[in-house]
Amino acid sequence: MAQNSVPRKRRINLALQGGGAHGAFTWGVLDRLLEDERIAIEGISGTSAGAMNAAVLAHGFVHGGNAAARVPPSVRSAAIRSTSGSAIGISTRRRARCGGT
């Protein structure tokens, strides 16, 4: 008799480093991790730009799960066009898109 086993999610904890460029590139990695249904982010922390990314991700996750924590396409394209690569600029745009809620 064959068993129908549901694959277990791999639980991970993330520590995000600071630095404007790292903060900008981190969003791509976080977006991919949130997209992968085999992965569950159990905890996240960070310093400087990493802390800002962690806070934005946690806020989205609390208010709508993985889908709400992902970077909207409009923010993703704005980040790619950004010359500064600043995590602050990315986070500010993300917050503005949330409507202040």
N, CA and C of each residue as an Amber inpcrd file, in Angstrom:
protein
   303
   0.8390000  -1.1710000   0.0000000   0.0000000   0.0000000   0.0000000
   0.8920000   1.2440000   0.0000000   0.7130000   2.1050000  -0.9680000
   1.5340000   3.3130000  -1.0910000   1.0550000   4.3790000  -0.1120000
   2.0150000   5.0380000   0.4940000   1.6850000   6.1230000   1.4140000
   1.7660000   7.4490000   0.6790000   0.7790000   8.2940000   0.9230000
   0.8110000   9.6500000   0.3830000   1.4060000  10.5510000   1.4410000
   2.6940000  10.7840000   1.3270000   3.3440000  11.6200000   2.3330000
   3.4200000  13.0620000   1.8430000   3.0950000  13.9500000   2.7390000
   3.1900000  15.3680000   2.4490000   4.6170000  15.8030000   2.7740000
   5.3110000  16.3870000   1.7960000   6.6890000  16.8040000   2.0810000
   6.7130000  17.8760000   3.1740000   7.6230000  17.6940000   4.1120000
   7.7610000  18.6590000   5.1960000   8.5510000  19.8590000   4.7070000
   8.1540000  21.0210000   5.2020000   8.8810000  22.2380000   4.8530000
  10.2030000  22.2730000   5.6050000  11.2050000  22.7640000   4.9410000
  12.5070000  22.9520000   5.5760000  12.4550000  24.2860000   6.3220000
  12.6520000  24.2360000   7.6130000  12.6100000  25.4370000   8.4480000
  13.9900000  26.0640000   8.5040000  14.0190000  27.3800000   8.2710000
  15.2950000  28.0860000   8.3030000  15.1750000  29.3550000   9.1530000
  16.2970000  29.8070000   9.6610000  16.4260000  31.0860000  10.3490000
  17.4320000  31.9070000   9.5620000  17.1670000  33.1880000   9.4380000
  18.0290000  34.0500000   8.6320000  18.6500000  35.1490000   9.4800000
  19.9080000  35.4560000   9.2180000  20.6080000  36.5970000   9.8050000
  21.0960000  37.4460000   8.6340000  20.5690000  38.6600000   8.5340000
  20.8760000  39.5260000   7.3930000  21.9140000  40.5670000   7.7720000
  22.9120000  40.7360000   6.9310000  23.9740000  41.7000000   7.2140000
  23.5930000  43.0920000   6.7520000  24.3110000  44.0660000   7.2540000
  24.0770000  45.4540000   6.8930000  24.8180000  45.8430000   5.6340000
  24.6290000  47.0840000   5.2450000  25.2800000  47.6190000   4.0440000
  24.2620000  47.8630000   2.9620000  24.2700000  49.0540000   2.3830000
  23.2650000  49.4310000   1.3900000  23.1670000  48.4770000   0.2200000
  24.2940000  48.1270000  -0.3850000  24.2670000  47.2220000  -1.5390000
  23.7880000  45.8360000  -1.1320000  24.2500000  45.3470000   0.0130000
  23.7830000  44.0430000   0.4900000  22.2810000  44.0730000   0.7380000
  21.7990000  45.1730000   1.2950000  20.3710000  45.3030000   1.5630000
  19.5530000  45.2300000   0.2830000  20.0470000  45.8580000  -0.7640000
  19.3340000  45.8440000  -2.0420000  19.3340000  44.4460000  -2.6560000
  20.4730000  43.7900000  -2.6530000  20.5540000  42.4500000  -3.2410000
  19.8150000  41.4140000  -2.4090000  19.7350000  41.6390000  -1.1070000
  19.0620000  40.6920000  -0.2170000  17.6070000  40.5020000  -0.6020000
  16.9470000  41.5690000  -1.0950000  15.5290000  41.4390000  -1.4470000
  15.2950000  40.3690000  -2.4960000  16.2040000  40.2330000  -3.4330000
  16.0590000  39.1850000  -4.4470000  16.1130000  37.8060000  -3.8370000
  17.0220000  37.6070000  -2.9050000  17.1510000  36.3100000  -2.2330000
  15.9220000  36.0450000  -1.3700000  15.5050000  37.0420000  -0.5940000
  14.3300000  36.8710000   0.2620000  13.0890000  36.5710000  -0.5820000
  12.9470000  37.2620000  -1.6850000  11.8030000  37.0460000  -2.5550000
  11.7700000  35.6040000  -3.0460000  12.9200000  35.0920000  -3.4260000
  12.9970000  33.6960000  -3.9110000  12.6870000  32.7080000  -2.7890000
  13.1850000  32.9600000  -1.5930000  12.9020000  32.0720000  -0.4670000
  11.4150000  32.0610000  -0.1320000  10.7790000  33.2280000  -0.1930000
   9.3430000  33.3180000   0.0980000   8.5090000  32.6420000  -0.9890000
   9.0250000  32.6040000  -2.1880000   8.3280000  31.9780000  -3.3110000
   8.3530000  30.4480000  -3.2110000   9.3820000  29.9070000  -2.6040000
   9.5840000  28.4610000  -2.5270000   8.7140000  27.8570000  -1.4250000
   7.7430000  27.0690000  -1.8120000   6.8100000  26.4750000  -0.8480000
   7.4350000  25.3860000   0.0110000   8.6480000  24.9700000  -0.3160000
   9.3270000  23.9450000   0.4880000  10.0500000  24.5340000   1.6900000
  10.1040000  25.8740000   1.7660000  10.8680000  26.5540000   2.8130000
   9.9370000  27.3470000   3.7170000  10.1820000  27.2470000   5.0310000
   9.4520000  28.0500000   6.0190000  10.4680000  28.8670000   6.8040000
  10.3380000  30.1870000   6.7620000  11.2400000  31.0480000   7.5260000
  10.7160000  31.1120000   8.9500000  11.4870000  30.5640000   9.8700000
  11.0910000  30.4980000  11.2760000  11.4900000  31.7490000  12.0480000
  12.6100000  32.3440000  11.6800000  13.0960000  33.5250000  12.3770000
  13.9840000  34.3390000  11.4590000  14.0280000  35.6430000  11.7330000
  14.8510000  36.5290000  10.9090000  15.3810000  37.6660000  11.7790000
  16.6380000  38.0070000  11.5860000  17.2450000  39.1290000  12.3050000
  18.2310000  39.7990000  11.3600000  18.6770000  40.9820000  11.7520000
  19.6310000  41.6580000  10.9020000  20.1830000  42.9120000  11.5500000
  21.2130000  43.4570000  10.9410000  21.8010000  44.7100000  11.3930000
  21.7160000  45.7220000  10.2630000  21.5240000  46.9760000  10.6150000
  21.5140000  48.0730000   9.6510000  20.4980000  47.8030000   8.5370000
  20.9330000  47.7730000   7.2830000  20.0110000  47.5250000   6.1670000
  19.3500000  46.1550000   6.2940000  20.0710000  45.1830000   6.8340000
  19.5030000  43.8530000   7.0480000  18.3460000  43.8830000   8.0350000
  18.4650000  44.7280000   9.0700000  17.3820000  44.8620000  10.0520000
  16.1570000  45.5030000   9.4140000  16.3790000  46.4600000   8.5210000
  15.2510000  47.0870000   7.8300000  14.5490000  46.0740000   6.9320000
  15.3060000  45.2860000   6.2070000  14.7180000  44.2470000   5.3640000
  13.9570000  43.2290000   6.2070000  14.5410000  42.8440000   7.3360000
  13.8880000  41.8820000   8.2270000  12.5660000  42.4390000   8.7490000
  12.5500000  43.7110000   9.1180000  11.3330000  44.3290000   9.6510000
  10.2440000  44.4130000   8.5840000  10.6110000  44.7850000   7.3630000
   9.6260000  44.8790000   6.2810000   9.0750000  43.4980000   5.9440000
   9.9540000  42.4940000   5.8920000   9.5160000  41.1330000   5.6140000
   8.5850000  40.6390000   6.7200000   8.9580000  40.8470000   7.9730000
   8.1380000  40.3910000   9.1020000   6.7780000  41.0780000   9.0910000
   6.7460000  42.3670000   8.7990000   5.4860000  43.1000000   8.7430000
   4.5630000  42.4980000   7.6740000   5.0970000  42.2850000   6.4950000
   4.2950000  41.6900000   5.4250000   3.8270000  40.2990000   5.7770000
   4.7110000  39.5060000   6.3760000   4.3700000  38.1330000   6.7340000
   3.2330000  38.0980000   7.7520000   3.2980000  38.9570000   8.7470000
   2.2590000  39.0020000   9.7840000   0.9150000  39.4240000   9.1900000
   0.9520000  40.3060000   8.2100000  -0.2830000  40.8420000   7.6480000
  -0.7620000  40.1260000   6.3910000  -0.1730000  38.9900000   6.0530000
  -0.6660000  38.2960000   4.8600000   0.1780000  37.1220000   4.4120000
   1.0600000  36.6340000   5.2590000   1.8550000  35.4630000   4.9010000
   2.9250000  35.7580000   3.8640000   3.3950000  34.7010000   3.2410000
   4.4910000  34.8180000   2.2800000   4.1680000  35.7570000   1.1250000
   2.9390000  35.7100000   0.6380000   2.5750000  36.5570000  -0.5020000
   2.7000000  38.0360000  -0.1580000   2.2810000  38.4280000   1.0310000
   2.3550000  39.8360000   1.4340000   3.7800000  40.2550000   1.7700000
   4.6250000  39.3030000   2.1390000   6.0070000  39.6210000   2.4860000
   6.8960000  39.7660000   1.2570000   6.4520000  39.2570000   0.1200000
   7.2620000  39.3470000  -1.1080000   7.2970000  40.7700000  -1.6340000
   8.3240000  41.0670000  -2.3830000   8.5080000  42.4010000  -2.9520000
   7.5940000  42.5480000  -4.1650000   6.7220000  43.5780000  -4.1750000
   5.8690000  43.7890000  -5.3520000   6.7200000  44.0870000  -6.5890000
   6.2750000  43.6700000  -7.7700000   7.0480000  43.9050000  -9.0030000
   7.4170000  45.3710000  -9.2170000   6.5280000  46.2940000  -8.8580000
   6.8360000  47.7130000  -9.0710000   8.0090000  48.1630000  -8.2110000
   8.1030000  47.6340000  -6.9880000   9.2210000  47.9750000  -6.1090000
  10.4900000  47.2980000  -6.6120000  10.3680000  46.0670000  -7.0720000
  11.5130000  45.3350000  -7.5880000  12.1240000  46.0870000  -8.7630000
  11.2980000  46.5790000  -9.6960000  11.8380000  47.2880000 -10.8540000
  12.4240000  48.6380000 -10.4470000  11.8360000  49.2930000  -9.4470000
  12.3860000  50.5630000  -8.9610000  13.7410000  50.3360000  -8.3080000
  13.8860000  49.2340000  -7.6010000  15.1590000  48.9210000  -6.9490000
  16.2400000  48.6440000  -7.9790000  15.8760000  47.9860000  -9.0590000
  16.8610000  47.6960000 -10.1060000  17.3230000  48.9830000 -10.7710000
  16.4040000  49.9510000 -10.9580000  16.7540000  51.2180000 -11.5880000
  17.5040000  52.1530000 -10.6470000  17.4430000  51.8920000  -9.3470000
  18.0640000  52.7710000  -8.3580000  19.5750000  52.8110000  -8.5600000
  20.1230000  53.9900000  -8.5130000  21.5750000  54.1090000  -8.6440000
  22.2540000  53.9700000  -7.2980000  21.5320000  54.2440000  -6.2220000
  22.1520000  54.1950000  -4.8980000  22.1690000  52.7860000  -4.3270000
  21.2010000  51.9360000  -4.7140000  21.1220000  50.6070000  -4.1330000
  20.7610000  50.6520000  -2.6670000  20.1980000  51.7370000  -2.2200000
  19.9240000  51.9380000  -0.8010000  18.7450000  51.1170000  -0.3170000
  18.9450000  50.3750000   0.7510000  17.8470000  49.6150000   1.3510000
  16.8000000  50.5600000   1.9070000  17.2230000  51.7540000   2.3000000
  16.2710000  52.7290000   2.8250000  15.2920000  53.1240000   1.7260000
  15.7900000  53.3720000   0.5310000  14.9120000  53.7270000  -0.5800000
  13.9460000  52.6100000  -0.9180000  14.4230000  51.3830000  -0.8860000
  13.5660000  50.2450000  -1.1840000  12.5060000  50.0980000  -0.0960000
  12.9110000  50.1920000   1.1490000  11.9710000  50.0430000   2.2450000
  10.9450000  51.1610000   2.2460000  11.3540000  52.3810000   1.9210000
  10.4330000  53.5040000   1.8850000   9.3740000  53.2770000   0.8220000
   9.7720000  52.8220000  -0.3450000   8.8020000  52.5600000  -1.4090000
   7.8540000  51.4430000  -0.9940000   8.3840000  50.4170000  -0.3680000
   7.5630000  49.2940000   0.0870000   6.5260000  49.7890000   1.0820000
   6.9370000  50.6440000   2.0040000   6.0190000  51.1550000   3.0260000
   4.9370000  52.0120000   2.3840000   5.3290000  52.8310000   1.4310000
   4.3490000  53.6840000   0.7520000   3.3170000  52.8260000   0.0280000
   3.7230000  51.7170000  -0.5530000   2.7980000  50.8340000  -1.2440000
   1.8490000  50.1390000  -0.2670000   2.2630000  49.9660000   0.9670000
   1.4000000  49.3230000   1.9610000   0.2800000  50.2420000   2.3980000
   0.3150000  51.5000000   2.0230000  -0.7260000  52.4400000   2.3820000
  -0.6650000  52.8900000   3.8250000   0.4640000  52.7050000   4.4580000
   0.6420000  53.1440000   5.8440000  -0.0630000  52.2700000   6.8550000
  -0.5060000  51.0810000   6.4450000  -1.1700000  50.1830000   7.3820000
  -0.2460000  49.1210000   7.8760000
